[in-house]
Amino acid sequence: MESLTRAVVFLWRVVPLVGMLGHPVIGSMEFAKMKVSNYLQCYRLCVVTGGCHSPEYDAKSRGCSLYVAPGNNSTKIPDNLPQGYTAEKMFPSPCEARPCTEGHVCVHLESGNNFMCVSGPDCGRPPPRRTLTVSDTSVASLGAASVYTCMTGYNTAGGSGVVVCQNTGQWSSPTLKCAAVDCGMPPALHNQSVGQVTSTDFNSNVMYSCNVGYTSTTGTGDSVCQDTAIWSTPTQVCQLVDCKTPVDRSNADPSVVVATTFNTSVTFTCDAGFRNHGGNDTIICLENGQWSSTSLDCQVIPNWIATKTLSAGPATLTCTDRVSSAGSEVSVSCEDDEMLTGCSAKTASTSGKNNGVKVVLIDKKLFCQIDSTQTTKASPLHASARCCKKDGLQCEYLKDGPSGNKDGDSVSTTCFQSFQVLGCSSYQVNGRLDGTNMDNSFCRATTGSFSVTGVYSYATCCQAPGLSCSVHTLSPRPVGNLMKTTCPSGSTLTGCAGYNAWNKQRGSYIEDDSGTPTCHVDTSDDRTRVMYVCCR
């Protein structure tokens, strides 16, 4: 503050001279002439030089002329120069013999006969300062001012940037405080995530990368904190990974391919007549743009008739019965949204033989069929179909045979892995069959005496989420030539069959008895076994 006061006092002393620029007083005498940098330097030299009354400055030639007042021949100055003025050299001869350098003037000292080249202070360019930038300063003489401002990327946080050239030849210090611009945490970007953030100040750098399942197709993920306190936007474009159309699998077809991008899945289904022996049948589009591997292994189904799947249905298993009209060759089918689980025959009389029943495929539709045209004294029969439905229910229909034609020869049909027996039936052309035995995983048909062609076994093998089935065996006392049994409470009856080693059963069927689905076996022999399937 003291330096600034001195500069002001100095300028106050100099200001009256400004009116004299180019106008020396009439009668005054020029006592010195030199080349200087600017008119302010010319004024300074007039002030410091003893006896100087007025200066004259020529801007074109930068010439400075100093004049003394009329009648005043004294041009001497004190030996002790005012603070802020410097002497270039001192010698006992006039300066004309040894000229002063540019910006200095030759003056006569008061004591002795010495002369000196003197000049006022010049502070030069204000020094560089961290976080500050200074305005262009062409004048750096005593009292000159310059202004510091905050660099790009910094904001003013108080103080002043004004500095003044002091009589010490130094610029005063600025009090200006600057704080670095802070962009805060980088923003979240669609399909991109930012890496490690070490700083959020101006010019800090972070790197964005594409999220899992996305790939960069162009540009970079580089982002910089700008002087606007906003992070620059990365130029990279992240696109969802696309695995393209999956390659075909042997003996299998994919589900409808809705999308082939990251995390989408495609499920393969074995072709008709094939089943999966490998397990996983679903592939997923991975982040590397490749489909996951699958252990799908579709192999031919032995003795296959058909496979059917219900894509929609009730959460719990529900069933109903459909019965054909009586005849020697009749059949019955289920509705399209139902699954044929049990196939059996209901007699129209208590006499005659029973060829059994078979499951056949006609025009891609499953039928439960009776054919007793080749049976001597066969009574008219009804084909009885048990029709069930449940969400996700899938069934395979299998056939094995014929067996040998000796009494007691048999043939079995086995369900595959997780498939469970929901219904079994058997068929023989000449009516010589003992009937059907069953287990949770197989159906067995057995011939009776004097068999000519052998017997065939039919199995309905099904699976569904949460489906659990069990086969029951019972020999209740016949009542009116019928054995009857029902499933435990909470279970649903899906299949019904009878077995008698002495060829003493004439068929089986499911029919409501007092509102309860009941397995009926037509027999008068209490050695007959009732075989029935209950699911929940």
Secondary structure per residue as TSV (DSSP state, phi and psi in degrees):
chain	resnum	aa	ss	phi	psi
A	1	M	-	360.0	-37.1
A	2	E	H	-63.3	-40.3
A	3	S	H	-64.7	-41.5
A	4	L	H	-62.7	-37.4
A	5	T	H	-64.5	-42.1
A	6	R	H	-62.4	-41.9
A	7	A	H	-61.9	-40.1
A	8	V	H	-65.1	-42.7
A	9	V	H	-62.1	-41.7
A	10	F	H	-61.1	-46.1
A	11	L	H	-64.6	-35.2
A	12	W	H	-63.1	-35.5
A	13	R	H	-72.3	-33.5
A	14	V	H	-79.4	-33.4
A	15	V	H	-51.8	-42.2
A	16	P	H	-58.0	-23.3
A	17	L	H	-75.6	-18.9
A	18	V	H	-61.6	-35.0
A	19	G	T	-67.6	-14.5
A	20	M	T	-91.8	-2.4
A	21	L	T	-55.4	116.2
A	22	G	T	78.5	6.9
A	23	H	-	-132.2	76.2
A	24	P	-	-64.0	149.3
A	25	V	-	-66.0	138.7
A	26	I	T	-59.9	129.2
A	27	G	T	92.4	-8.8
A	28	S	-	-72.4	164.2
A	29	M	E	-122.8	132.7
A	30	E	E	-73.9	125.5
A	31	F	E	-116.8	-9.5
A	32	A	E	-153.3	146.6
A	33	K	E	-146.9	132.1
A	34	M	E	-154.7	169.7
A	35	K	E	-99.1	127.5
A	36	V	-	-124.6	176.3
A	37	S	S	-80.2	-37.0
A	38	N	S	-161.3	175.1
A	39	Y	H	-68.6	-28.9
A	40	L	H	-64.5	-38.5
A	41	Q	H	-65.0	-36.1
A	42	C	H	-62.6	-42.1
A	43	Y	H	-62.1	-44.3
A	44	R	H	-59.1	-42.8
A	45	L	H	-65.7	-33.6
A	46	C	H	-66.4	-38.0
A	47	V	H	-68.3	-43.4
A	48	V	H	-80.7	-19.6
A	49	T	S	-84.4	125.2
A	50	G	T	-62.5	132.5
A	51	G	T	86.9	-7.8
A	52	C	E	-68.4	127.0
A	53	H	E	-103.1	-33.1
A	54	S	E	-157.5	146.2
A	55	P	E	-105.3	162.2
A	56	E	E	-137.8	127.5
A	57	Y	E	-121.4	130.5
A	58	D	E	-105.7	106.9
A	59	A	T	-62.8	-32.1
A	60	K	T	-69.3	-45.0
A	61	S	T	-96.8	-7.3
A	62	R	T	59.6	31.9
A	63	G	E	-88.8	138.1
A	64	C	E	-120.9	121.3
A	65	S	E	-113.9	132.8
A	66	L	E	-110.0	136.5
A	67	Y	E	-123.2	146.8
A	68	V	E	-102.7	157.0
A	69	A	-	-68.0	154.4
A	70	P	T	-54.9	134.1
A	71	G	T	80.3	0.9
A	72	N	-	-109.1	112.7
A	73	N	-	-101.7	3.1
A	74	S	-	-84.4	121.9
A	75	T	-	-125.5	27.1
A	76	K	E	-88.5	153.2
A	77	I	E	-128.5	161.3
A	78	P	-	-62.6	155.7
A	79	D	S	-64.2	-34.8
A	80	N	S	-88.9	109.4
A	81	L	-	-70.1	147.0
A	82	P	-	-57.7	151.0
A	83	Q	T	-58.5	134.7
A	84	G	T	101.1	-7.3
A	85	Y	-	-108.9	144.3
A	86	T	E	-122.9	149.2
A	87	A	E	-104.3	134.4
A	88	E	E	-83.8	-41.7
A	89	K	E	-161.9	159.8
A	90	M	E	-133.6	131.3
A	91	F	E	-153.5	158.7
A	92	P	S	-87.0	6.0
A	93	S	S	-115.3	158.5
A	94	P	-	-59.7	152.5
A	95	C	T	-66.2	-20.5
A	96	E	T	-61.6	-29.8
A	97	A	T	-72.7	-32.5
A	98	R	S	-133.8	89.3
A	99	P	-	-59.4	147.4
A	100	C	-	-76.9	156.3
A	101	T	-	-74.5	168.1
A	102	E	T	-58.1	135.6
A	103	G	T	90.5	-4.4
A	104	H	-	-115.1	157.2
A	105	V	E	-129.1	144.7
A	106	C	E	-85.4	124.8
A	107	V	E	-126.7	155.1
A	108	H	E	-99.5	123.6
A	109	L	E	-76.5	153.6
A	110	E	S	-65.3	-42.8
A	111	S	S	-89.8	137.2
A	112	G	T	70.5	-158.5
A	113	N	T	-122.5	37.9
A	114	N	-	-92.5	153.6
A	115	F	E	-123.2	155.4
A	116	M	E	-144.5	141.8
A	117	C	E	-92.0	117.3
A	118	V	E	-123.1	157.7
A	119	S	E	-153.2	147.7
A	120	G	-	-73.8	168.0
A	121	P	-	-66.0	146.7
A	122	D	B	-131.9	113.7
A	123	C	-	-77.9	-9.9
A	124	G	-	69.8	-163.3
A	125	R	S	-77.8	134.7
A	126	P	-	-52.7	138.5
A	127	P	-	-69.9	153.5
A	128	P	-	-68.1	145.1
A	129	R	-	-134.4	144.2
A	130	R	T	-61.4	132.1
A	131	T	T	72.4	1.5
A	132	L	E	-118.7	152.4
A	133	T	E	-130.4	145.9
A	134	V	E	-113.7	148.9
A	135	S	-	-71.4	157.3
A	136	D	-	-63.0	126.6
A	137	T	-	-118.6	107.3
A	138	S	S	-90.6	-21.4
A	139	V	-	-111.4	119.1
A	140	A	-	-126.5	29.3
A	141	S	B	-86.7	172.4
A	142	L	T	-53.4	127.9
A	143	G	T	89.3	-10.9
A	144	A	-	-66.2	150.5
A	145	A	E	-120.0	151.6
A	146	S	E	-142.6	165.9
A	147	V	E	-130.3	126.3
A	148	Y	E	-91.0	143.4
A	149	T	E	-130.3	162.9
A	150	C	E	-69.3	139.7
A	151	M	-	-63.8	161.8
A	152	T	T	-57.4	131.0
A	153	G	T	97.5	1.6
A	154	Y	E	-129.1	146.5
A	155	N	E	-112.6	146.3
A	156	T	E	-65.0	130.4
A	157	A	-	-122.7	26.6
A	158	G	S	118.6	166.1
A	159	G	S	83.9	-177.3
A	160	S	-	-125.6	147.1
A	161	G	-	-101.0	5.3
A	162	V	E	-77.7	131.7
A	163	V	E	-129.1	154.5
A	164	V	E	-129.2	140.5
A	165	C	B	-72.8	120.0
A	166	Q	-	-95.7	166.8
A	167	N	T	-71.7	-2.2
A	168	T	T	-86.0	-4.9
A	169	G	S	81.5	11.9
A	170	Q	-	-119.3	148.0
A	171	W	B	-78.3	144.0
A	172	S	-	-65.6	161.1
A	173	S	-	-89.6	136.8
A	174	P	-	-75.3	150.1
A	175	T	-	-101.5	3.5
A	176	L	-	-61.7	130.0
A	177	K	-	-107.6	135.4
A	178	C	E	-125.8	134.2
A	179	A	E	-113.8	136.3
A	180	A	E	-64.1	141.0
A	181	V	-	-61.6	135.9
A	182	D	B	-119.1	118.6
A	183	C	-	-84.5	-6.4
A	184	G	-	71.5	-174.8
A	185	M	S	-67.3	140.6
A	186	P	-	-58.3	143.7
A	187	P	-	-73.8	158.4
A	188	A	-	-74.8	136.9
A	189	L	B	-119.3	149.4
A	190	H	T	-61.8	124.0
A	191	N	T	66.0	14.3
A	192	Q	E	-133.6	152.4
A	193	S	E	-133.6	146.4
A	194	V	E	-90.7	146.5
A	195	G	-	-81.3	-153.7
A	196	Q	-	-65.3	134.4
A	197	V	-	-109.5	109.6
A	198	T	-	-94.9	-24.2
A	199	S	-	-155.9	150.8
A	200	T	-	-120.2	13.8
A	201	D	B	-78.3	170.2
A	202	F	T	-51.3	136.1
A	203	N	T	73.5	2.5
A	204	S	-	-66.8	154.6
A	205	N	E	-127.0	137.5
A	206	V	E	-130.6	163.3
A	207	M	E	-125.8	125.6
A	208	Y	E	-93.1	146.7
A	209	S	E	-130.0	154.7
A	210	C	E	-67.8	141.8
A	211	N	-	-64.0	162.8
A	212	V	T	-57.8	130.9
A	213	G	T	94.3	-1.1
A	214	Y	E	-124.0	152.6
A	215	T	E	-132.7	144.8
A	216	S	E	-79.8	125.6
A	217	T	E	-102.4	-21.6
A	218	T	E	-164.4	158.5
A	219	G	S	78.0	-174.4
A	220	T	-	-125.2	163.7
A	221	G	-	-95.9	13.5
A	222	D	E	-72.3	135.1
A	223	S	E	-138.0	136.5
A	224	V	E	-122.9	141.0
A	225	C	B	-73.1	119.0
A	226	Q	-	-94.0	167.0
A	227	D	T	-68.0	-9.4
A	228	T	T	-86.0	3.6
A	229	A	S	67.2	24.6
A	230	I	-	-124.6	135.1
A	231	W	B	-70.3	137.2
A	232	S	-	-66.7	152.6
A	233	T	-	-87.5	126.7
A	234	P	-	-58.7	148.6
A	235	T	-	-90.3	-9.5
A	236	Q	-	-70.6	148.5
A	237	V	E	-114.6	123.8
A	238	C	E	-104.2	120.7
A	239	Q	E	-112.2	148.6
A	240	L	E	-63.3	132.8
A	241	V	-	-60.3	136.9
A	242	D	B	-123.6	120.2
A	243	C	-	-86.5	-2.8
A	244	K	-	65.0	179.6
A	245	T	S	-65.4	128.5
A	246	P	-	-67.0	150.8
A	247	V	-	-73.2	154.7
A	248	D	-	-66.7	149.1
A	249	R	-	-108.2	146.9
A	250	S	T	-64.4	127.7
A	251	N	T	61.0	30.5
A	252	A	E	-145.8	153.1
A	253	D	E	-123.4	140.8
A	254	P	E	-78.2	157.3
A	255	S	-	-66.8	173.1
A	256	V	-	-59.5	121.3
A	257	V	-	-84.0	99.6
A	258	V	-	-79.9	-38.4
A	259	A	-	-149.9	156.3
A	260	T	-	-125.5	19.1
A	261	T	B	-91.1	174.8
A	262	F	T	-48.6	133.8
A	263	N	T	73.7	-0.9
A	264	T	-	-79.0	157.3
A	265	S	E	-127.7	154.6
A	266	V	E	-132.1	128.4
A	267	T	E	-106.6	132.4
A	268	F	E	-97.8	143.5
A	269	T	E	-120.4	131.0
A	270	C	E	-61.2	144.0
A	271	D	-	-60.2	162.7
A	272	A	T	-55.9	130.5
A	273	G	T	89.5	2.4
A	274	F	E	-125.2	152.1
A	275	R	E	-133.6	157.4
A	276	N	E	-80.8	118.3
A	277	H	S	-102.4	2.8
A	278	G	S	-110.3	-9.4
A	279	G	S	101.0	-105.0
A	280	N	-	-64.3	124.4
A	281	D	-	-114.6	9.1
A	282	T	E	-118.8	135.6
A	283	I	E	-114.9	151.9
A	284	I	E	-126.7	140.1
A	285	C	B	-74.6	119.1
A	286	L	-	-91.8	168.2
A	287	E	T	-66.6	-19.3
A	288	N	T	-86.1	5.4
A	289	G	S	82.5	11.9
A	290	Q	-	-114.7	149.0
A	291	W	B	-76.5	144.0
A	292	S	-	-65.3	159.0
A	293	S	-	-79.1	161.4
A	294	T	-	-137.5	145.6
A	295	S	-	-93.4	15.5
A	296	L	-	-55.4	127.3
A	297	D	-	-140.3	93.2
A	298	C	E	-85.6	118.1
A	299	Q	E	-119.6	153.2
A	300	V	E	-61.8	141.7
A	301	I	-	-89.7	119.2
A	302	P	T	-64.1	137.7
A	303	N	T	55.6	39.9
A	304	W	E	-82.8	139.4
A	305	I	E	-105.5	-53.5
A	306	A	E	-165.2	162.3
A	307	T	E	-132.0	136.6
A	308	K	E	-138.3	142.6
A	309	T	E	-131.2	136.5
A	310	L	-	-97.3	116.3
A	311	S	S	-80.8	-14.9
A	312	A	S	-149.5	154.1
A	313	G	-	168.4	-178.6
A	314	P	-	-67.7	158.5
A	315	A	S	-69.3	-31.6
A	316	T	S	-110.7	152.4
A	317	L	-	-68.0	128.8
A	318	T	E	-128.4	142.7
A	319	C	E	-136.6	157.2
A	320	T	E	-146.0	165.4
A	321	D	E	-112.8	141.3
A	322	R	E	-129.5	126.6
A	323	V	E	-123.1	136.5
A	324	S	-	-80.5	170.7
A	325	S	-	-71.4	163.3
A	326	A	-	-73.7	145.5
A	327	G	B	176.1	172.2
A	328	S	S	-87.8	-16.1
A	329	E	E	-146.1	93.3
A	330	V	E	-134.6	160.8
A	331	S	E	-149.9	161.9
A	332	V	E	-146.3	148.2
A	333	S	-	-130.1	170.0
A	334	C	-	-96.9	169.8
A	335	E	-	-72.2	165.6
A	336	D	T	-62.9	-30.1
A	337	D	T	-94.8	17.7
A	338	E	S	-122.0	158.8
A	339	M	E	-115.2	130.4
A	340	L	E	-74.4	114.3
A	341	T	E	-108.7	-42.6
A	342	G	E	-118.5	137.2
A	343	C	E	-131.2	119.0
A	344	S	E	-148.6	178.1
A	345	A	E	-124.8	137.1
A	346	K	E	-112.9	125.8
A	347	T	E	-77.8	150.6
A	348	A	S	-94.8	-9.4
A	349	S	S	-149.2	175.2
A	350	T	S	-95.2	5.7
A	351	S	S	-119.3	169.5
A	352	G	S	90.2	178.2
A	353	K	-	-103.7	166.9
A	354	N	-	-130.5	114.8
A	355	N	-	-73.6	-6.5
A	356	G	B	86.5	-162.7
A	357	V	-	-136.0	161.8
A	358	K	E	-139.3	156.2
A	359	V	E	-102.6	123.3
A	360	V	E	-127.6	156.7
A	361	L	E	-110.7	117.8
A	362	I	E	-125.4	118.0
A	363	D	T	50.7	46.6
A	364	K	T	65.2	19.4
A	365	K	E	-124.5	137.0
A	366	L	E	-84.0	138.5
A	367	F	E	-131.9	145.5
A	368	C	E	-95.2	120.9
A	369	Q	E	-129.0	142.3
A	370	I	E	-113.5	137.0
A	371	D	E	-139.2	100.7
A	372	S	-	-116.2	24.1
A	373	T	T	-66.9	-26.8
A	374	Q	T	-98.2	8.7
A	375	T	S	-98.0	125.0
A	376	T	T	-69.0	131.7
A	377	K	T	59.4	30.4
A	378	A	-	-72.5	135.8
A	379	S	-	-84.5	153.6
A	380	P	-	-58.8	139.6
A	381	L	E	-126.9	162.0
A	382	H	E	-112.4	136.9
A	383	A	E	-84.5	129.5
A	384	S	E	-119.7	120.7
A	385	A	E	-112.0	132.7
A	386	R	E	-96.3	118.3
A	387	C	E	-114.2	120.2
A	388	C	E	-126.2	162.2
A	389	K	E	-150.4	148.2
A	390	K	-	-163.6	144.0
A	391	D	T	-58.7	125.5
A	392	G	T	80.1	10.2
A	393	L	-	-70.4	127.0
A	394	Q	E	-127.0	132.0
A	395	C	E	-131.6	141.5
A	396	E	E	-108.9	137.3
A	397	Y	E	-111.2	118.7
A	398	L	E	-121.8	153.6
A	399	K	E	-139.8	134.3
A	400	D	E	-131.5	149.2
A	401	G	-	136.6	-179.9
A	402	P	-	-80.2	163.5
A	403	S	-	-81.4	-178.4
A	404	G	-	-66.2	166.9
A	405	N	S	-101.2	13.7
A	406	K	S	-85.0	156.7
A	407	D	T	-60.1	125.0
A	408	G	T	91.3	-2.7
A	409	D	-	-66.8	146.8
A	410	S	E	-140.9	166.6
A	411	V	E	-143.1	142.5
A	412	S	E	-119.6	147.6
A	413	T	E	-119.2	123.1
A	414	T	E	-108.9	136.5
A	415	C	-	-78.3	155.9
A	416	F	-	-94.2	124.4
A	417	Q	T	43.5	-110.6
A	418	S	T	-79.9	-4.0
A	419	F	-	-71.6	142.2
A	420	Q	E	-118.1	150.6
A	421	V	E	-70.5	125.4
A	422	L	E	-112.0	-15.0
A	423	G	E	-170.4	146.2
A	424	C	E	-134.5	151.9
A	425	S	E	-154.7	165.3
A	426	S	E	-140.3	158.6
A	427	Y	E	-147.0	138.6
A	428	Q	-	-146.4	135.6
A	429	V	T	-59.3	-42.9
A	430	N	T	-97.2	13.7
A	431	G	S	75.3	6.8
A	432	R	-	-94.9	81.0
A	433	L	E	-142.7	145.0
A	434	D	E	-82.8	-19.0
A	435	G	E	122.0	-152.9
A	436	T	E	-125.7	132.3
A	437	N	E	-107.8	152.3
A	438	M	E	-148.4	158.6
A	439	D	-	-136.0	177.9
A	440	N	S	-62.3	-22.3
A	441	S	S	-124.4	-0.8
A	442	F	E	-150.4	160.0
A	443	C	E	-121.8	138.5
A	444	R	E	-129.5	128.7
A	445	A	E	-107.6	139.6
A	446	T	E	-127.3	137.5
A	447	T	E	-77.6	154.9
A	448	G	-	-97.7	-167.3
A	449	S	T	-69.4	151.9
A	450	F	T	56.9	35.2
A	451	S	-	-69.2	139.7
A	452	V	S	-101.3	-45.1
A	453	T	S	-107.8	-10.2
A	454	G	-	86.2	171.7
A	455	V	-	-115.7	154.4
A	456	Y	E	-112.7	144.8
A	457	S	E	-112.4	136.6
A	458	Y	E	-123.1	135.5
A	459	A	E	-131.0	136.4
A	460	T	E	-105.4	110.2
A	461	C	E	-112.1	123.3
A	462	C	E	-132.7	161.5
A	463	Q	E	-148.1	153.6
A	464	A	-	-165.8	153.0
A	465	P	T	-56.2	125.2
A	466	G	T	77.3	1.9
A	467	L	-	-81.2	130.5
A	468	S	-	-135.3	123.6
A	469	C	E	-125.7	154.4
A	470	S	E	-145.2	146.4
A	471	V	E	-97.2	132.6
A	472	H	E	-116.0	148.1
A	473	T	E	-126.6	133.1
A	474	L	E	-150.7	147.7
A	475	S	-	-126.3	72.9
A	476	P	-	-72.3	158.5
A	477	R	-	-67.4	131.1
A	478	P	-	-63.1	138.8
A	479	V	B	-127.6	114.2
A	480	G	T	62.5	40.8
A	481	N	T	64.1	21.8
A	482	L	E	-131.4	134.0
A	483	M	E	-101.1	135.5
A	484	K	E	-129.8	146.3
A	485	T	E	-157.9	155.9
A	486	T	-	-129.5	164.9
A	487	C	-	-78.4	157.1
A	488	P	-	-61.4	156.8
A	489	S	T	-57.4	136.9
A	490	G	T	92.0	-6.8
A	491	S	-	-109.4	158.1
A	492	T	E	-116.6	131.3
A	493	L	E	-76.4	125.8
A	494	T	E	-118.7	-23.0
A	495	G	E	-149.8	152.0
A	496	C	E	-148.8	133.3
A	497	A	E	-152.2	163.6
A	498	G	E	-128.3	152.4
A	499	Y	E	-139.3	133.9
A	500	N	-	-146.6	120.5
A	501	A	T	-66.5	-11.6
A	502	W	T	-109.6	20.3
A	503	N	S	58.9	42.2
A	504	K	-	-110.3	20.6
A	505	Q	E	-124.0	141.0
A	506	R	E	-114.2	17.4
A	507	G	E	133.9	168.2
A	508	S	E	-144.1	156.8
A	509	Y	E	-163.7	163.7
A	510	I	E	-109.9	131.8
A	511	E	E	-152.5	146.0
A	512	D	E	-66.0	136.6
A	513	D	E	-126.9	106.9
A	514	S	T	58.3	37.9
A	515	G	T	85.4	-0.2
A	516	T	E	-112.4	125.0
A	517	P	E	-57.3	125.7
A	518	T	E	-132.0	137.3
A	519	C	E	-83.3	121.9
A	520	H	E	-110.5	132.1
A	521	V	E	-122.6	124.6
A	522	D	E	-82.9	108.7
A	523	T	E	-164.9	152.9
A	524	S	S	-113.8	2.6
A	525	D	-	-103.2	120.5
A	526	D	T	-74.9	0.1
A	527	R	T	-83.3	-6.6
A	528	T	-	-68.5	140.9
A	529	R	E	-107.7	134.3
A	530	V	E	-94.5	124.8
A	531	M	E	-113.2	124.8
A	532	Y	E	-145.2	154.6
A	533	V	E	-114.5	131.1
A	534	C	E	-121.5	130.3
A	535	C	E	-124.8	154.4
A	536	R	-	-143.1	360.0
